[in-house]
Amino acid sequence: MAVPSIGRVKNLFRFRSPLRGPWLTSVFGAVLLACLPLVVLTGLLDFVAYGPGQHLPADVGWLHLPLFDWPTRPSWLFRLTQGLHVGLGLVLVPVVLAKLWSVIPKLFAWPPVRSVAHALERLSLLLLVGSVLFEIVTGVLNIQYDYVFGFSFYTGHYFGAWVFIASFVTHVALKLPTMIRSLRRRAPAIPRAKEPAPLTMSRRGLLGTVGGGALLVGLLTAGQTVGGPLRDLAFLLPRGTEPGEGANRYPINKTAAAAGVVVREDWRLTVTGVTGRTFTRDELLALPQHMARLPIACVEGWSTVQTWTGVRLRDLAALAGVPEPASAFVSSLEQGPFAQATLNHGQTTDPDALLALRVNGADLSLDHGFPARIIVPALPGVHCTKWVRALDFRSA
């Protein structure tokens, strides 16, 4: 079998579009340089919100360095950070793909390495392209609840983010001067291709197509966070208004059947601290009730605002002999990684932090956490534990 020559190999990867060039690549790069840091920042803030070492293996949990305890105010804080992270991340997908398209000839440049400096640049580019595609693919699959990758999304997405951050900073340091020079020049005329190919659109048309694609993605995702009429357009996020009735008609992240939860008639809530007590649901309803209108926001990008009624967590802590709890450990009837959560001092003592028993004036449905669930301002939805069976309050 004849071995193809270098020239023939190069011809296999000949990209003849006359639209490509430093100016177009710099335009896409400038958009990503302005927006991607916000996606990164909100993503890291979300990991702080989950708690120190949350969802990471015990032997690497120290890599997740908590900078501060996640606050409860404003109550919409996590709704904002997670909505921006998921929404803006999806909006930028067309821009990322366009940027990759604009530079794809350089990925097959020959010879592949010309010097040590060029090798380092190529390595950073490989890590940058690989990590951004990894973050996009795993993020979109997580939104769709399609865990085909066979590993923890939280761990993989977290470490993938740090690979992306390192390669992104390196790439910007290497290419920022080139981008600035290219943008300062007027867009050059589209060159005549050596091997003419039909020009299907202008450079302006290409920019409009990419911008229109980003706008369309925004319209098809924003409704999950902002709600209102846009929620019906949120085709790219799966958590619309789920089947339900009356007061319980709002998104369901996991049904009781999917969580393997069966609530027995003799259910009791166990509350421990300095002393221990148990409560039936009727006994909890007989305690002083508090009402709060609060959002729930989830890692998949959806959020909802409802009116909750229940017993303040700090009141339950006082009944357990811990009037000033440093934290609370929550246990659920659910099995698996989300069957428990730890709340910090502020999340336990906030006046709107509730063991919710009712929503919008009606009892919680089973799929929404009956007989009781946790509701705390600005707490990630994954920690608003449903089907609560025990609360353990701990003093400082």
N, C-alpha and C positions, 0 to 999 in steps of 0.2 A: 504494500500500500504506500502510495506516494505521500511524503510529509509536506504539508502546505508551507510555502515560503512565508517569511515575515510580512512581505507585502500583501500576500493573499489573506493572512490573518488580520491585518489592519483593515482590509477592505470589508471584512465581515462586520466591523464596528465603525463604519463610516456614517456619520450623522450629518446630513446635508442641509438641515433647516437653516435658512439665512437669518432667522429671527434670533438665534442664539448669539450671545456676545456679552462682554463685560458689563455694559450698561444695564441690560435687562437682568442679568444675574444680580447686579448690585441693588436694583430696585427691590427684587424679592428679598434679598439679604437684609436690606434696611427695614423692611416690614417685620421680618422675623426677629431682627435685633431689638426692635422696639417692643415686640409683644411676647416673645418667648420668656424673657426674664419674669414677666408677670405670671405666666403659667407655672414656672419653676417655683417662684415665691409662694404662690397660693398652694401649690402642692406640698411644699415643706411645712407651711402653716397647718395644713390639714393633718400631717403626721404628728405635729405637736398636739393637735386637738385630740387625736386618738389616744395619746398618753405615752409615757416613756417606755420604749421597747415593745409597744403593742404590735402584735402580729409578726414579730420578728423572732427567729429562733433564739433560745436562751443563751447560746454561746456567742451570739453576735448582737444581742440586744444593746450592749454598751455603745454600739455605733450610732444608735438613735439618741442623740444628746438632747434632752428636754431643756429648752432655753428658759421656759417659764410655764407656770400652770395655766392651762387654757381658761380664759375668763368666761363668765356667763353673760356679760353685757358688752355690746348690745346683743339682744336675744337673737338677732338675725345675722350675727357675725359668721357662723359656720355656713349658713345659707349663702352668704355673699362669697366667701372664699372658695367653697366647693363649686358653686355655680360658675364662678369665673374660671376656675381650673378646668372643669369639664367643658363648659360652653366655649370658652376662648380656644381651648385645645382643639376642639372639633372644627371651629371656624378656620383655624390656621392650617388644617390638613390640605386644602387645595393649594395654599401658598407653598407649603413644604414640598408637595409633589411637583409644582411648577419650578421651584428652585432646583430640585433634583434633575428635572428634565433639562433645565438650562445649562447644567454643568456636566451632563452625562458623557459628552465626548472626552472630557478630561479624565474621567474614571478609566478610560481605555487608551490613554495616551501612551505612546511608545517612544523610548523605552520606559517602563513603569517607574524606574528609580534612576535618578541622575546623580544624586549625591546623598550624603548623610542627612543634610538639612531637608532635602526633598523627600527622603524616606520618612523622616519624622512628620513632615506635613501630610504625606499620604496616609500614615498610620493614624494621625488625628482625624483625618477626613473619613477613614474607614470606620473608626469608632463613633464619629458623629453621625454618619449615615445609618450605621447599624443600630445605635442606641435610640435615635429619634424614631426609626421605623418600629423598633421593639416597643417603645413607649406608646406609640399610636395603636399598634395592633393589639397589645395586651389591654390597653385602656378601652378600646372599642369593644373587645370581647367581654371585658368585665361589665361594661354598661349593658350588654345584651345577655349577661349571665351565662355565657358560653365558655366554660373553663376547659377548652380543649388542650391547653398547654401543659396540664398535668403538674403544675407547681403552684405554690401560694402566690396569688396575684400581688398581695401587699408586699411580700418580700422581694419578688422579682421586679415589681414596678419601682420599689424604693432604691434598690441597688442599680437598676437601669438608669434611674434619674441621676445618680451620682456619676456614672460613666458619661452620661450626656453632658452634665454640668462641666466636667473636666475637659472633655473634648470641645465643647462649645466655647469655653473661655480661651482655649488654645487656638482654635480656628479664628476667633474674632481678633486675637492678638496678632495673628499672622496675616489676616486678610483685610483688616480694617483700613489700612492706608490705601490699598488697591480699590476698595469700595468707595472711599471718599473721593479719590481721583476720578473714578468713573462717573460718579454722580455729579461732579462739578462740571463735567463736559456735557454739552448738549447731546441728546440721543443721536448717534451717528446714523447715517443713511444705511438702509438694509443692503448689504453687499450682494453682488452678483455671485451666485454659487458657481464653483468650478464645473460642477456637473448639474446644470439647471434642473430644478424641480419646481413643480407648480407651487406658487405662493398662495396658501389657503386663507390667510388672514394677515392683517397688518399687526405691527407690534402693539399699537393701541388696542386693536381688537383682542389680542391675546391678554393684555392686562385687564381689559373689561371682562373677558370670560373668566379669568381667575378671580377677580373681585366679585363678579356676579355669583360664582360658585360658593365663595366664602359667605356672601350675604344669604344665599339660599340655605346653606347649612345652619347659619345662625337662626333663621326663621323656623327651621325644622327641629331646633333643639331648645331655644330660649324659653318656650312655654313651660317646660318642666320645672324651671326655676322661678320665673316671674308669675306663672299662673295666668288666670284670666282667660280671655278668648284664645290666646296663643297656645294654651295647653292642648287644644284639639289639633294643632298643627305639629306637635312634637312627635313626628314619625320616627326619628332616629334614636329616641330614648323610649324604652319599653314601659315606663311606669306612668301611664295615663291614669284616669280615674277608673279604678278596678270595679268589677261588679260588687255591689253592696246596696244597702238600703238606708235611706234617711240620713241620720246623723253619722253613720259609719261609712258613708260613700266618699272615700278618699283613698289615695294609693296604698297598696299593700306590698311590702317588700318580700315577705315570706309568709305563706299561709300556715295555719296550725298543722295541717296535714303534711305539708312539706317539711316542717320542723319536727314532726313526730310527736306532737304535743297532744296529750289527753288530760283534760282537767276533771278530776274526780269531784264528786259532790262533797266529800269531806275535806276539801282543800283548806289549808291553813297557811297563813303567812307567819314565818318565824323571824322575829326581830331580836337580835342579840347586841350586847354592848357590855356594860358593867353588870347588868341583869339581863335576863332573857324572858320574852313573852311570845305568845302566839295569838293570832287574831283570825276570826272568821271574816268573810267579806261583809257580813252585816255589822259586825263589831267595828270594822274599819269605816263603814258608812256612818256609824253613830259618832265617830270622832269629828272634831271641827273640820269642816270642808273648806277648801280654798279653790277659787276659779282663776285661770290664767289663759290668755290667748297667746299661743306660742307656736313657732314653726318646728317642723322636723325636716332636716336636710340629710341626704344620704350620699354615699360615695359615688353612686351611679349618676349623680347630677340632678336628681329630682328633689323637690321640696314641697311641703304643704303646710298651711297655717290653719290650726283648729283651736277650738275652745275646750280646755281640759278642766276637769274637776276631780279633786282628790285630797289626800292628806299630805301636808307638808313633810318633807323628809326630816327637817330639823325637829318637828314635833314628835315624830316617831323615835328619833335619836334621844330626845329628852325622856321619853317613856322607857327607853332602854338604859337610862342612867348616864347618857353621854350628852350633856347639854351643849357642848362645843366640840362636835366631832371633827377630827382631822381628815377623815376619809370614810367612805362607805363601800363595802364589797357587796355587789348585787349578784344573786344567783337565780337562774331561770329553770323552768321545767324543761326547756329546750336542751337538747344535747349538741355537743360540738363546740367549735372555737368561740361562738358568740353566746354561749350559755352563761357567761359571767362578765361583769364589768366593774372597774374600780373608779369611783368618783372622788375628785379631790375636795379640799375643804370648801372652796367657793361653790362648787357644784352641789355639795351636800347641804349647805346652809343658806343658799339663795332663797329669798321668800317665795319665788315661783317654782322652786324645785319640788316636784310632786311624785307621790305614788298615785298615779291617776287611776280612777275607778270608772269615770264616765267621760264622754266626749260629746260636745254639742248638746248637752242636756239629756243624753241617753247612755245606757250602759255600754261599755266597750263590747264590741263583737269578739267572738273567739279569735278570728284572724287578726284583730287589732290588739290582742293581748289580754283579753279577759282571763282571769278575774282582775288583774292589776298589772300596770306597766309603769316604767319610769319615764318621766317627762322633765327635762331640765333645759333652761334657756341656753342656746348656742351649743348644745351637746350634739355631737355626730349621731345620726340616726342609729348607727350600729350599736351605740351604747344606751339608747333609749329602750332598755331591755323590756321585752314582752314576757308575759306569763311568769311574773316574779313569784318565787317561792320563799326567798329568804333575804334578809338585809342584815349585814353585820357592820355596826358602827364602831369605829376605832378612834380613840382619843390620841392626842399628840404624844 
